[in-house]
């Protein structure tokens, strides 16, 4: 499965299938959340949250790819990510793009 954030794939003619998406809502363990809140006092990277968001993006991408594969897609183009805070210490990550098939010349 080819994943790109452009509206084309060099050397390929594309047939649009439909929009596909994947999402997840992630939170950290209360103890880690509390520890990270103290980190805000001194500054620096909140590594626990960075890890959480990386995991959330990977899971959302996996779900999008599974949806595209179920439709028989060869690739997903125009991929975009968005995130939002759902509540204190929890974030939603959504990824979406256009599932396409390769057209044989």
Phi and psi restraints in degrees (range 20) as a CNS / XPLOR table:
assign (resid 1 and name C) (resid 2 and name N)
       (resid 2 and name CA) (resid 2 and name C) 1.0 -93.9 20.0 2
assign (resid 2 and name N) (resid 2 and name CA)
       (resid 2 and name C) (resid 3 and name N) 1.0 132.5 20.0 2
assign (resid 2 and name C) (resid 3 and name N)
       (resid 3 and name CA) (resid 3 and name C) 1.0 -123.0 20.0 2
assign (resid 3 and name N) (resid 3 and name CA)
       (resid 3 and name C) (resid 4 and name N) 1.0 122.3 20.0 2
assign (resid 3 and name C) (resid 4 and name N)
       (resid 4 and name CA) (resid 4 and name C) 1.0 -139.6 20.0 2
assign (resid 4 and name N) (resid 4 and name CA)
       (resid 4 and name C) (resid 5 and name N) 1.0 157.3 20.0 2
assign (resid 4 and name C) (resid 5 and name N)
       (resid 5 and name CA) (resid 5 and name C) 1.0 -102.7 20.0 2
assign (resid 5 and name N) (resid 5 and name CA)
       (resid 5 and name C) (resid 6 and name N) 1.0 15.1 20.0 2
assign (resid 5 and name C) (resid 6 and name N)
       (resid 6 and name CA) (resid 6 and name C) 1.0 -102.9 20.0 2
assign (resid 6 and name N) (resid 6 and name CA)
       (resid 6 and name C) (resid 7 and name N) 1.0 169.6 20.0 2
assign (resid 6 and name C) (resid 7 and name N)
       (resid 7 and name CA) (resid 7 and name C) 1.0 -96.2 20.0 2
assign (resid 7 and name N) (resid 7 and name CA)
       (resid 7 and name C) (resid 8 and name N) 1.0 16.8 20.0 2
assign (resid 7 and name C) (resid 8 and name N)
       (resid 8 and name CA) (resid 8 and name C) 1.0 -149.9 20.0 2
assign (resid 8 and name N) (resid 8 and name CA)
       (resid 8 and name C) (resid 9 and name N) 1.0 164.3 20.0 2
assign (resid 8 and name C) (resid 9 and name N)
       (resid 9 and name CA) (resid 9 and name C) 1.0 -128.9 20.0 2
assign (resid 9 and name N) (resid 9 and name CA)
       (resid 9 and name C) (resid 10 and name N) 1.0 118.0 20.0 2
assign (resid 9 and name C) (resid 10 and name N)
       (resid 10 and name CA) (resid 10 and name C) 1.0 -51.7 20.0 2
assign (resid 10 and name N) (resid 10 and name CA)
       (resid 10 and name C) (resid 11 and name N) 1.0 129.3 20.0 2
assign (resid 10 and name C) (resid 11 and name N)
       (resid 11 and name CA) (resid 11 and name C) 1.0 82.7 20.0 2
assign (resid 11 and name N) (resid 11 and name CA)
       (resid 11 and name C) (resid 12 and name N) 1.0 3.3 20.0 2
assign (resid 11 and name C) (resid 12 and name N)
       (resid 12 and name CA) (resid 12 and name C) 1.0 -122.3 20.0 2
assign (resid 12 and name N) (resid 12 and name CA)
       (resid 12 and name C) (resid 13 and name N) 1.0 138.0 20.0 2
assign (resid 12 and name C) (resid 13 and name N)
       (resid 13 and name CA) (resid 13 and name C) 1.0 -93.8 20.0 2
assign (resid 13 and name N) (resid 13 and name CA)
       (resid 13 and name C) (resid 14 and name N) 1.0 137.1 20.0 2
assign (resid 13 and name C) (resid 14 and name N)
       (resid 14 and name CA) (resid 14 and name C) 1.0 -117.6 20.0 2
assign (resid 14 and name N) (resid 14 and name CA)
       (resid 14 and name C) (resid 15 and name N) 1.0 143.6 20.0 2
assign (resid 14 and name C) (resid 15 and name N)
       (resid 15 and name CA) (resid 15 and name C) 1.0 -115.1 20.0 2
assign (resid 15 and name N) (resid 15 and name CA)
       (resid 15 and name C) (resid 16 and name N) 1.0 121.9 20.0 2
assign (resid 15 and name C) (resid 16 and name N)
       (resid 16 and name CA) (resid 16 and name C) 1.0 -70.8 20.0 2
assign (resid 16 and name N) (resid 16 and name CA)
       (resid 16 and name C) (resid 17 and name N) 1.0 135.8 20.0 2
assign (resid 16 and name C) (resid 17 and name N)
       (resid 17 and name CA) (resid 17 and name C) 1.0 -100.8 20.0 2
assign (resid 17 and name N) (resid 17 and name CA)
       (resid 17 and name C) (resid 18 and name N) 1.0 -69.2 20.0 2
assign (resid 17 and name C) (resid 18 and name N)
       (resid 18 and name CA) (resid 18 and name C) 1.0 -173.9 20.0 2
assign (resid 18 and name N) (resid 18 and name CA)
       (resid 18 and name C) (resid 19 and name N) 1.0 174.1 20.0 2
assign (resid 18 and name C) (resid 19 and name N)
       (resid 19 and name CA) (resid 19 and name C) 1.0 -71.6 20.0 2
assign (resid 19 and name N) (resid 19 and name CA)
       (resid 19 and name C) (resid 20 and name N) 1.0 137.4 20.0 2
assign (resid 19 and name C) (resid 20 and name N)
       (resid 20 and name CA) (resid 20 and name C) 1.0 -126.9 20.0 2
assign (resid 20 and name N) (resid 20 and name CA)
       (resid 20 and name C) (resid 21 and name N) 1.0 152.9 20.0 2
assign (resid 20 and name C) (resid 21 and name N)
       (resid 21 and name CA) (resid 21 and name C) 1.0 -150.0 20.0 2
assign (resid 21 and name N) (resid 21 and name CA)
       (resid 21 and name C) (resid 22 and name N) 1.0 163.9 20.0 2
assign (resid 21 and name C) (resid 22 and name N)
       (resid 22 and name CA) (resid 22 and name C) 1.0 -147.6 20.0 2
assign (resid 22 and name N) (resid 22 and name CA)
       (resid 22 and name C) (resid 23 and name N) 1.0 147.0 20.0 2
assign (resid 22 and name C) (resid 23 and name N)
       (resid 23 and name CA) (resid 23 and name C) 1.0 -151.2 20.0 2
assign (resid 23 and name N) (resid 23 and name CA)
       (resid 23 and name C) (resid 24 and name N) 1.0 164.2 20.0 2
assign (resid 23 and name C) (resid 24 and name N)
       (resid 24 and name CA) (resid 24 and name C) 1.0 -159.0 20.0 2
assign (resid 24 and name N) (resid 24 and name CA)
       (resid 24 and name C) (resid 25 and name N) 1.0 155.5 20.0 2
assign (resid 24 and name C) (resid 25 and name N)
       (resid 25 and name CA) (resid 25 and name C) 1.0 -119.5 20.0 2
assign (resid 25 and name N) (resid 25 and name CA)
       (resid 25 and name C) (resid 26 and name N) 1.0 124.6 20.0 2
assign (resid 25 and name C) (resid 26 and name N)
       (resid 26 and name CA) (resid 26 and name C) 1.0 -119.8 20.0 2
assign (resid 26 and name N) (resid 26 and name CA)
       (resid 26 and name C) (resid 27 and name N) 1.0 150.6 20.0 2
assign (resid 26 and name C) (resid 27 and name N)
       (resid 27 and name CA) (resid 27 and name C) 1.0 -142.2 20.0 2
assign (resid 27 and name N) (resid 27 and name CA)
       (resid 27 and name C) (resid 28 and name N) 1.0 162.9 20.0 2
assign (resid 27 and name C) (resid 28 and name N)
       (resid 28 and name CA) (resid 28 and name C) 1.0 -103.3 20.0 2
assign (resid 28 and name N) (resid 28 and name CA)
       (resid 28 and name C) (resid 29 and name N) 1.0 154.6 20.0 2
assign (resid 28 and name C) (resid 29 and name N)
       (resid 29 and name CA) (resid 29 and name C) 1.0 -54.5 20.0 2
assign (resid 29 and name N) (resid 29 and name CA)
       (resid 29 and name C) (resid 30 and name N) 1.0 141.0 20.0 2
assign (resid 29 and name C) (resid 30 and name N)
       (resid 30 and name CA) (resid 30 and name C) 1.0 -51.4 20.0 2
assign (resid 30 and name N) (resid 30 and name CA)
       (resid 30 and name C) (resid 31 and name N) 1.0 -43.2 20.0 2
assign (resid 30 and name C) (resid 31 and name N)
       (resid 31 and name CA) (resid 31 and name C) 1.0 -61.3 20.0 2
assign (resid 31 and name N) (resid 31 and name CA)
       (resid 31 and name C) (resid 32 and name N) 1.0 -43.7 20.0 2
assign (resid 31 and name C) (resid 32 and name N)
       (resid 32 and name CA) (resid 32 and name C) 1.0 -68.6 20.0 2
assign (resid 32 and name N) (resid 32 and name CA)
       (resid 32 and name C) (resid 33 and name N) 1.0 -36.9 20.0 2
assign (resid 32 and name C) (resid 33 and name N)
       (resid 33 and name CA) (resid 33 and name C) 1.0 -62.6 20.0 2
assign (resid 33 and name N) (resid 33 and name CA)
       (resid 33 and name C) (resid 34 and name N) 1.0 -43.6 20.0 2
assign (resid 33 and name C) (resid 34 and name N)
       (resid 34 and name CA) (resid 34 and name C) 1.0 -63.8 20.0 2
assign (resid 34 and name N) (resid 34 and name CA)
       (resid 34 and name C) (resid 35 and name N) 1.0 -44.2 20.0 2
assign (resid 34 and name C) (resid 35 and name N)
       (resid 35 and name CA) (resid 35 and name C) 1.0 -61.9 20.0 2
assign (resid 35 and name N) (resid 35 and name CA)
       (resid 35 and name C) (resid 36 and name N) 1.0 -39.9 20.0 2
assign (resid 35 and name C) (resid 36 and name N)
       (resid 36 and name CA) (resid 36 and name C) 1.0 -68.6 20.0 2
assign (resid 36 and name N) (resid 36 and name CA)
       (resid 36 and name C) (resid 37 and name N) 1.0 -30.6 20.0 2
assign (resid 36 and name C) (resid 37 and name N)
       (resid 37 and name CA) (resid 37 and name C) 1.0 -65.2 20.0 2
assign (resid 37 and name N) (resid 37 and name CA)
       (resid 37 and name C) (resid 38 and name N) 1.0 -32.2 20.0 2
assign (resid 37 and name C) (resid 38 and name N)
       (resid 38 and name CA) (resid 38 and name C) 1.0 -70.0 20.0 2
assign (resid 38 and name N) (resid 38 and name CA)
       (resid 38 and name C) (resid 39 and name N) 1.0 -30.5 20.0 2
assign (resid 38 and name C) (resid 39 and name N)
       (resid 39 and name CA) (resid 39 and name C) 1.0 -62.8 20.0 2
assign (resid 39 and name N) (resid 39 and name CA)
       (resid 39 and name C) (resid 40 and name N) 1.0 -29.7 20.0 2
assign (resid 39 and name C) (resid 40 and name N)
       (resid 40 and name CA) (resid 40 and name C) 1.0 -65.2 20.0 2
assign (resid 40 and name N) (resid 40 and name CA)
       (resid 40 and name C) (resid 41 and name N) 1.0 -19.7 20.0 2
assign (resid 40 and name C) (resid 41 and name N)
       (resid 41 and name CA) (resid 41 and name C) 1.0 -71.7 20.0 2
assign (resid 41 and name N) (resid 41 and name CA)
       (resid 41 and name C) (resid 42 and name N) 1.0 -32.9 20.0 2
assign (resid 41 and name C) (resid 42 and name N)
       (resid 42 and name CA) (resid 42 and name C) 1.0 -106.7 20.0 2
assign (resid 42 and name N) (resid 42 and name CA)
       (resid 42 and name C) (resid 43 and name N) 1.0 -12.3 20.0 2
assign (resid 42 and name C) (resid 43 and name N)
       (resid 43 and name CA) (resid 43 and name C) 1.0 86.9 20.0 2
assign (resid 43 and name N) (resid 43 and name CA)
       (resid 43 and name C) (resid 44 and name N) 1.0 171.1 20.0 2
assign (resid 43 and name C) (resid 44 and name N)
       (resid 44 and name CA) (resid 44 and name C) 1.0 110.3 20.0 2
assign (resid 44 and name N) (resid 44 and name CA)
       (resid 44 and name C) (resid 45 and name N) 1.0 175.9 20.0 2
assign (resid 44 and name C) (resid 45 and name N)
       (resid 45 and name CA) (resid 45 and name C) 1.0 -70.0 20.0 2
assign (resid 45 and name N) (resid 45 and name CA)
       (resid 45 and name C) (resid 46 and name N) 1.0 137.6 20.0 2
assign (resid 45 and name C) (resid 46 and name N)
       (resid 46 and name CA) (resid 46 and name C) 1.0 -92.3 20.0 2
assign (resid 46 and name N) (resid 46 and name CA)
       (resid 46 and name C) (resid 47 and name N) 1.0 83.4 20.0 2
assign (resid 46 and name C) (resid 47 and name N)
       (resid 47 and name CA) (resid 47 and name C) 1.0 -58.6 20.0 2
assign (resid 47 and name N) (resid 47 and name CA)
       (resid 47 and name C) (resid 48 and name N) 1.0 -35.6 20.0 2
assign (resid 47 and name C) (resid 48 and name N)
       (resid 48 and name CA) (resid 48 and name C) 1.0 -62.2 20.0 2
assign (resid 48 and name N) (resid 48 and name CA)
       (resid 48 and name C) (resid 49 and name N) 1.0 -39.2 20.0 2
assign (resid 48 and name C) (resid 49 and name N)
       (resid 49 and name CA) (resid 49 and name C) 1.0 -75.6 20.0 2
assign (resid 49 and name N) (resid 49 and name CA)
       (resid 49 and name C) (resid 50 and name N) 1.0 -35.7 20.0 2
assign (resid 49 and name C) (resid 50 and name N)
       (resid 50 and name CA) (resid 50 and name C) 1.0 -59.4 20.0 2
assign (resid 50 and name N) (resid 50 and name CA)
       (resid 50 and name C) (resid 51 and name N) 1.0 -46.4 20.0 2
assign (resid 50 and name C) (resid 51 and name N)
       (resid 51 and name CA) (resid 51 and name C) 1.0 -60.7 20.0 2
assign (resid 51 and name N) (resid 51 and name CA)
       (resid 51 and name C) (resid 52 and name N) 1.0 -44.4 20.0 2
assign (resid 51 and name C) (resid 52 and name N)
       (resid 52 and name CA) (resid 52 and name C) 1.0 -60.5 20.0 2
assign (resid 52 and name N) (resid 52 and name CA)
       (resid 52 and name C) (resid 53 and name N) 1.0 -44.2 20.0 2
assign (resid 52 and name C) (resid 53 and name N)
       (resid 53 and name CA) (resid 53 and name C) 1.0 -69.6 20.0 2
assign (resid 53 and name N) (resid 53 and name CA)
       (resid 53 and name C) (resid 54 and name N) 1.0 -36.5 20.0 2
assign (resid 53 and name C) (resid 54 and name N)
       (resid 54 and name CA) (resid 54 and name C) 1.0 -62.2 20.0 2
assign (resid 54 and name N) (resid 54 and name CA)
       (resid 54 and name C) (resid 55 and name N) 1.0 -43.9 20.0 2
assign (resid 54 and name C) (resid 55 and name N)
       (resid 55 and name CA) (resid 55 and name C) 1.0 -63.7 20.0 2
assign (resid 55 and name N) (resid 55 and name CA)
       (resid 55 and name C) (resid 56 and name N) 1.0 -40.6 20.0 2
assign (resid 55 and name C) (resid 56 and name N)
       (resid 56 and name CA) (resid 56 and name C) 1.0 -65.1 20.0 2
assign (resid 56 and name N) (resid 56 and name CA)
       (resid 56 and name C) (resid 57 and name N) 1.0 -43.1 20.0 2
assign (resid 56 and name C) (resid 57 and name N)
       (resid 57 and name CA) (resid 57 and name C) 1.0 -63.1 20.0 2
assign (resid 57 and name N) (resid 57 and name CA)
       (resid 57 and name C) (resid 58 and name N) 1.0 -41.7 20.0 2
assign (resid 57 and name C) (resid 58 and name N)
       (resid 58 and name CA) (resid 58 and name C) 1.0 -63.7 20.0 2
assign (resid 58 and name N) (resid 58 and name CA)
       (resid 58 and name C) (resid 59 and name N) 1.0 -43.1 20.0 2
assign (resid 58 and name C) (resid 59 and name N)
       (resid 59 and name CA) (resid 59 and name C) 1.0 -67.1 20.0 2
assign (resid 59 and name N) (resid 59 and name CA)
       (resid 59 and name C) (resid 60 and name N) 1.0 -43.8 20.0 2
assign (resid 59 and name C) (resid 60 and name N)
       (resid 60 and name CA) (resid 60 and name C) 1.0 -62.2 20.0 2
assign (resid 60 and name N) (resid 60 and name CA)
       (resid 60 and name C) (resid 61 and name N) 1.0 -42.0 20.0 2
assign (resid 60 and name C) (resid 61 and name N)
       (resid 61 and name CA) (resid 61 and name C) 1.0 -62.7 20.0 2
assign (resid 61 and name N) (resid 61 and name CA)
       (resid 61 and name C) (resid 62 and name N) 1.0 -43.6 20.0 2
assign (resid 61 and name C) (resid 62 and name N)
       (resid 62 and name CA) (resid 62 and name C) 1.0 -58.6 20.0 2
assign (resid 62 and name N) (resid 62 and name CA)
       (resid 62 and name C) (resid 63 and name N) 1.0 -42.6 20.0 2
assign (resid 62 and name C) (resid 63 and name N)
       (resid 63 and name CA) (resid 63 and name C) 1.0 -66.5 20.0 2
assign (resid 63 and name N) (resid 63 and name CA)
       (resid 63 and name C) (resid 64 and name N) 1.0 -38.4 20.0 2
assign (resid 63 and name C) (resid 64 and name N)
       (resid 64 and name CA) (resid 64 and name C) 1.0 -64.3 20.0 2
assign (resid 64 and name N) (resid 64 and name CA)
       (resid 64 and name C) (resid 65 and name N) 1.0 -45.3 20.0 2
assign (resid 64 and name C) (resid 65 and name N)
       (resid 65 and name CA) (resid 65 and name C) 1.0 -61.7 20.0 2
assign (resid 65 and name N) (resid 65 and name CA)
       (resid 65 and name C) (resid 66 and name N) 1.0 -42.1 20.0 2
assign (resid 65 and name C) (resid 66 and name N)
       (resid 66 and name CA) (resid 66 and name C) 1.0 -60.2 20.0 2
assign (resid 66 and name N) (resid 66 and name CA)
       (resid 66 and name C) (resid 67 and name N) 1.0 -40.5 20.0 2
assign (resid 66 and name C) (resid 67 and name N)
       (resid 67 and name CA) (resid 67 and name C) 1.0 -64.6 20.0 2
assign (resid 67 and name N) (resid 67 and name CA)
       (resid 67 and name C) (resid 68 and name N) 1.0 -43.4 20.0 2
assign (resid 67 and name C) (resid 68 and name N)
       (resid 68 and name CA) (resid 68 and name C) 1.0 -64.4 20.0 2
assign (resid 68 and name N) (resid 68 and name CA)
       (resid 68 and name C) (resid 69 and name N) 1.0 -43.5 20.0 2
assign (resid 68 and name C) (resid 69 and name N)
       (resid 69 and name CA) (resid 69 and name C) 1.0 -62.4 20.0 2
assign (resid 69 and name N) (resid 69 and name CA)
       (resid 69 and name C) (resid 70 and name N) 1.0 -38.1 20.0 2
assign (resid 69 and name C) (resid 70 and name N)
       (resid 70 and name CA) (resid 70 and name C) 1.0 -63.8 20.0 2
assign (resid 70 and name N) (resid 70 and name CA)
       (resid 70 and name C) (resid 71 and name N) 1.0 -24.4 20.0 2
assign (resid 70 and name C) (resid 71 and name N)
       (resid 71 and name CA) (resid 71 and name C) 1.0 -91.1 20.0 2
assign (resid 71 and name N) (resid 71 and name CA)
       (resid 71 and name C) (resid 72 and name N) 1.0 -1.4 20.0 2
assign (resid 71 and name C) (resid 72 and name N)
       (resid 72 and name CA) (resid 72 and name C) 1.0 80.7 20.0 2
assign (resid 72 and name N) (resid 72 and name CA)
       (resid 72 and name C) (resid 73 and name N) 1.0 21.7 20.0 2
assign (resid 72 and name C) (resid 73 and name N)
       (resid 73 and name CA) (resid 73 and name C) 1.0 -72.4 20.0 2
assign (resid 73 and name N) (resid 73 and name CA)
       (resid 73 and name C) (resid 74 and name N) 1.0 150.7 20.0 2
assign (resid 73 and name C) (resid 74 and name N)
       (resid 74 and name CA) (resid 74 and name C) 1.0 -97.0 20.0 2
assign (resid 74 and name N) (resid 74 and name CA)
       (resid 74 and name C) (resid 75 and name N) 1.0 -21.7 20.0 2
assign (resid 74 and name C) (resid 75 and name N)
       (resid 75 and name CA) (resid 75 and name C) 1.0 -159.4 20.0 2
assign (resid 75 and name N) (resid 75 and name CA)
       (resid 75 and name C) (resid 76 and name N) 1.0 165.7 20.0 2
assign (resid 75 and name C) (resid 76 and name N)
       (resid 76 and name CA) (resid 76 and name C) 1.0 -126.7 20.0 2
assign (resid 76 and name N) (resid 76 and name CA)
       (resid 76 and name C) (resid 77 and name N) 1.0 125.6 20.0 2
assign (resid 76 and name C) (resid 77 and name N)
       (resid 77 and name CA) (resid 77 and name C) 1.0 -111.6 20.0 2
assign (resid 77 and name N) (resid 77 and name CA)
       (resid 77 and name C) (resid 78 and name N) 1.0 169.0 20.0 2
assign (resid 77 and name C) (resid 78 and name N)
       (resid 78 and name CA) (resid 78 and name C) 1.0 54.7 20.0 2
assign (resid 78 and name N) (resid 78 and name CA)
       (resid 78 and name C) (resid 79 and name N) 1.0 41.2 20.0 2
assign (resid 78 and name C) (resid 79 and name N)
       (resid 79 and name CA) (resid 79 and name C) 1.0 -71.2 20.0 2
assign (resid 79 and name N) (resid 79 and name CA)
       (resid 79 and name C) (resid 80 and name N) 1.0 134.7 20.0 2
assign (resid 79 and name C) (resid 80 and name N)
       (resid 80 and name CA) (resid 80 and name C) 1.0 -134.5 20.0 2
assign (resid 80 and name N) (resid 80 and name CA)
       (resid 80 and name C) (resid 81 and name N) 1.0 146.2 20.0 2
assign (resid 80 and name C) (resid 81 and name N)
       (resid 81 and name CA) (resid 81 and name C) 1.0 -116.6 20.0 2
assign (resid 81 and name N) (resid 81 and name CA)
       (resid 81 and name C) (resid 82 and name N) 1.0 147.5 20.0 2
assign (resid 81 and name C) (resid 82 and name N)
       (resid 82 and name CA) (resid 82 and name C) 1.0 -144.6 20.0 2
assign (resid 82 and name N) (resid 82 and name CA)
       (resid 82 and name C) (resid 83 and name N) 1.0 152.9 20.0 2
assign (resid 82 and name C) (resid 83 and name N)
       (resid 83 and name CA) (resid 83 and name C) 1.0 -143.0 20.0 2
assign (resid 83 and name N) (resid 83 and name CA)
       (resid 83 and name C) (resid 84 and name N) 1.0 155.5 20.0 2
assign (resid 83 and name C) (resid 84 and name N)
       (resid 84 and name CA) (resid 84 and name C) 1.0 -152.3 20.0 2
assign (resid 84 and name N) (resid 84 and name CA)
       (resid 84 and name C) (resid 85 and name N) 1.0 152.1 20.0 2
assign (resid 84 and name C) (resid 85 and name N)
       (resid 85 and name CA) (resid 85 and name C) 1.0 -79.3 20.0 2
assign (resid 85 and name N) (resid 85 and name CA)
       (resid 85 and name C) (resid 86 and name N) 1.0 128.0 20.0 2
assign (resid 85 and name C) (resid 86 and name N)
       (resid 86 and name CA) (resid 86 and name C) 1.0 -93.4 20.0 2
assign (resid 86 and name N) (resid 86 and name CA)
       (resid 86 and name C) (resid 87 and name N) 1.0 -38.5 20.0 2
assign (resid 86 and name C) (resid 87 and name N)
       (resid 87 and name CA) (resid 87 and name C) 1.0 -160.7 20.0 2
assign (resid 87 and name N) (resid 87 and name CA)
       (resid 87 and name C) (resid 88 and name N) 1.0 176.0 20.0 2
assign (resid 87 and name C) (resid 88 and name N)
       (resid 88 and name CA) (resid 88 and name C) 1.0 -55.7 20.0 2
assign (resid 88 and name N) (resid 88 and name CA)
       (resid 88 and name C) (resid 89 and name N) 1.0 119.3 20.0 2
assign (resid 88 and name C) (resid 89 and name N)
       (resid 89 and name CA) (resid 89 and name C) 1.0 81.8 20.0 2
assign (resid 89 and name N) (resid 89 and name CA)
       (resid 89 and name C) (resid 90 and name N) 1.0 5.9 20.0 2
assign (resid 89 and name C) (resid 90 and name N)
       (resid 90 and name CA) (resid 90 and name C) 1.0 -128.1 20.0 2
assign (resid 90 and name N) (resid 90 and name CA)
       (resid 90 and name C) (resid 91 and name N) 1.0 139.8 20.0 2
assign (resid 90 and name C) (resid 91 and name N)
       (resid 91 and name CA) (resid 91 and name C) 1.0 -135.4 20.0 2
assign (resid 91 and name N) (resid 91 and name CA)
       (resid 91 and name C) (resid 92 and name N) 1.0 143.9 20.0 2
assign (resid 91 and name C) (resid 92 and name N)
       (resid 92 and name CA) (resid 92 and name C) 1.0 -99.5 20.0 2
assign (resid 92 and name N) (resid 92 and name CA)
       (resid 92 and name C) (resid 93 and name N) 1.0 137.9 20.0 2
assign (resid 92 and name C) (resid 93 and name N)
       (resid 93 and name CA) (resid 93 and name C) 1.0 -122.1 20.0 2
assign (resid 93 and name N) (resid 93 and name CA)
       (resid 93 and name C) (resid 94 and name N) 1.0 129.9 20.0 2
assign (resid 93 and name C) (resid 94 and name N)
       (resid 94 and name CA) (resid 94 and name C) 1.0 -125.5 20.0 2
assign (resid 94 and name N) (resid 94 and name CA)
       (resid 94 and name C) (resid 95 and name N) 1.0 141.7 20.0 2
assign (resid 94 and name C) (resid 95 and name N)
       (resid 95 and name CA) (resid 95 and name C) 1.0 -129.5 20.0 2
assign (resid 95 and name N) (resid 95 and name CA)
       (resid 95 and name C) (resid 96 and name N) 1.0 140.9 20.0 2
assign (resid 95 and name C) (resid 96 and name N)
       (resid 96 and name CA) (resid 96 and name C) 1.0 -148.0 20.0 2
assign (resid 96 and name N) (resid 96 and name CA)
       (resid 96 and name C) (resid 97 and name N) 1.0 157.4 20.0 2
assign (resid 96 and name C) (resid 97 and name N)
       (resid 97 and name CA) (resid 97 and name C) 1.0 -169.4 20.0 2
assign (resid 97 and name N) (resid 97 and name CA)
       (resid 97 and name C) (resid 98 and name N) 1.0 -175.7 20.0 2
assign (resid 97 and name C) (resid 98 and name N)
       (resid 98 and name CA) (resid 98 and name C) 1.0 -105.9 20.0 2
assign (resid 98 and name N) (resid 98 and name CA)
       (resid 98 and name C) (resid 99 and name N) 1.0 120.8 20.0 2
assign (resid 98 and name C) (resid 99 and name N)
       (resid 99 and name CA) (resid 99 and name C) 1.0 -77.1 20.0 2
assign (resid 99 and name N) (resid 99 and name CA)
       (resid 99 and name C) (resid 100 and name N) 1.0 135.1 20.0 2
assign (resid 99 and name C) (resid 100 and name N)
       (resid 100 and name CA) (resid 100 and name C) 1.0 -136.0 20.0 2
assign (resid 100 and name N) (resid 100 and name CA)
       (resid 100 and name C) (resid 101 and name N) 1.0 157.0 20.0 2
assign (resid 100 and name C) (resid 101 and name N)
       (resid 101 and name CA) (resid 101 and name C) 1.0 -112.5 20.0 2
assign (resid 101 and name N) (resid 101 and name CA)
       (resid 101 and name C) (resid 102 and name N) 1.0 151.5 20.0 2
assign (resid 101 and name C) (resid 102 and name N)
       (resid 102 and name CA) (resid 102 and name C) 1.0 -81.1 20.0 2
assign (resid 102 and name N) (resid 102 and name CA)
       (resid 102 and name C) (resid 103 and name N) 1.0 135.5 20.0 2
assign (resid 102 and name C) (resid 103 and name N)
       (resid 103 and name CA) (resid 103 and name C) 1.0 -99.1 20.0 2
assign (resid 103 and name N) (resid 103 and name CA)
       (resid 103 and name C) (resid 104 and name N) 1.0 126.9 20.0 2
assign (resid 103 and name C) (resid 104 and name N)
       (resid 104 and name CA) (resid 104 and name C) 1.0 -77.0 20.0 2
assign (resid 104 and name N) (resid 104 and name CA)
       (resid 104 and name C) (resid 105 and name N) 1.0 136.2 20.0 2
